[in-house]
Amino acid sequence: MKKTFQLRPEGKNPDRVLEAIKHEIRKYIKRERRRPLAEGIDFLDFDCKFGVTAEGAEVVHFSALTALMDGVAKEAGPQFYVEIVGKPGHRTAKPAEGAALPEPNA
């Protein structure tokens, strides 16, 4: 998903527009996660970019998107750009509980 969202369409409440945008993004994420995974892939991860314009978008973590959208809306920004691209993810094994941890330098 690569899209510029307008926050101030004529005749609509900006708060309701923001909620509709968040709903659309959540719906997109759920739809992507329902797709069957290819062989050797453990889960679907997402690369995200966010900015006021597409040219000024910066890489952000997926969990920070909602807060960034709220920040632009609070500043009365007219629009923002969101890019969410799925990528394959691979789980890594956690170290055993009894494994020796490196000692801190004193």
C-alpha positions as CSV (number, residue, x, y, z in Angstrom):
1,M,0.0,0.0,0.0
2,K,1.4,3.3,-1.1
3,K,-1.1,6.1,-0.6
4,T,-1.5,9.8,0.3
5,F,-4.4,10.3,2.6
6,Q,-6.3,13.6,2.7
7,L,-7.3,14.6,6.3
8,R,-9.4,17.6,5.4
9,P,-11.9,16.6,2.7
10,E,-14.7,19.2,2.3
11,G,-17.9,18.5,4.2
12,K,-16.4,15.8,6.4
13,N,-15.4,15.8,10.1
14,P,-11.5,15.4,10.3
15,D,-11.8,13.1,13.3
16,R,-14.1,10.7,11.5
17,V,-11.8,10.8,8.4
18,L,-8.8,9.9,10.6
19,E,-10.7,7.0,12.1
20,A,-11.7,5.8,8.6
21,I,-8.0,5.9,7.5
22,K,-6.9,3.9,10.5
23,H,-9.6,1.4,9.7
24,E,-8.5,1.1,6.1
25,I,-4.9,0.5,7.1
26,R,-5.9,-2.2,9.7
27,K,-8.1,-3.9,7.1
28,Y,-5.1,-3.9,4.6
29,I,-2.8,-5.5,7.2
30,K,-5.4,-8.2,8.1
31,R,-5.9,-9.0,4.5
32,E,-2.2,-9.3,3.9
33,R,-1.7,-11.6,6.9
34,R,-4.4,-13.9,5.7
35,R,-2.6,-14.7,2.5
36,P,-0.9,-18.1,2.4
37,L,2.9,-17.9,3.1
38,A,5.5,-19.3,0.8
39,E,7.6,-22.3,1.7
40,G,10.3,-21.4,4.3
41,I,8.6,-18.2,5.5
42,D,7.5,-18.1,9.2
43,F,5.5,-14.9,9.1
44,L,4.8,-11.7,7.1
45,D,6.7,-8.6,8.3
46,F,6.1,-5.1,7.1
47,D,8.4,-2.3,6.0
48,C,6.8,1.1,6.6
49,K,7.4,4.7,5.6
50,F,5.5,7.7,6.8
51,G,5.7,11.4,5.9
52,V,3.7,14.5,5.1
53,T,4.7,13.9,1.4
54,A,5.9,10.8,-0.5
55,E,9.3,12.5,-1.1
56,G,9.8,13.3,2.6
57,A,8.7,9.9,3.9
58,E,11.0,8.2,6.4
59,V,11.3,4.6,7.5
60,V,9.3,3.9,10.7
61,H,8.3,0.9,12.7
62,F,4.8,-0.5,12.1
63,S,3.8,0.1,15.7
64,A,4.6,3.8,15.5
65,L,2.2,4.5,12.5
66,T,-0.9,5.3,14.6
67,A,0.9,7.8,16.8
68,L,2.4,9.5,13.8
69,M,-1.0,9.8,12.1
70,D,-2.4,11.2,15.3
71,G,0.4,13.8,15.5
72,V,-0.2,15.0,11.9
73,A,-4.0,15.3,12.7
74,K,-3.3,17.2,15.9
75,E,-1.1,19.7,14.1
76,A,-4.0,20.2,11.6
77,G,-1.9,18.9,8.7
78,P,-3.8,18.6,5.4
79,Q,-2.5,15.1,4.4
80,F,0.1,12.4,5.0
81,Y,1.7,9.6,3.1
82,V,1.9,6.0,4.2
83,E,3.8,3.1,2.6
84,I,3.4,-0.4,3.9
85,V,5.1,-3.2,2.0
86,G,5.0,-6.9,3.2
87,K,8.2,-8.9,3.4
88,P,9.0,-12.4,4.5
89,G,10.0,-12.9,8.1
90,H,12.0,-15.7,9.7
91,R,11.9,-16.5,13.4
92,T,15.1,-16.9,15.3
93,A,15.6,-19.2,18.2
94,K,15.8,-17.7,21.7
95,P,18.9,-18.6,23.7
96,A,18.4,-21.3,26.3
97,E,17.7,-20.1,29.8
98,G,20.8,-21.7,31.3
99,A,23.1,-20.4,28.7
100,A,25.9,-18.2,30.0
101,L,25.5,-14.5,29.4
102,P,28.5,-12.4,28.6
103,E,29.8,-10.6,31.6
104,P,29.7,-6.8,31.7
105,N,32.9,-4.9,31.5
106,A,33.9,-3.6,34.9
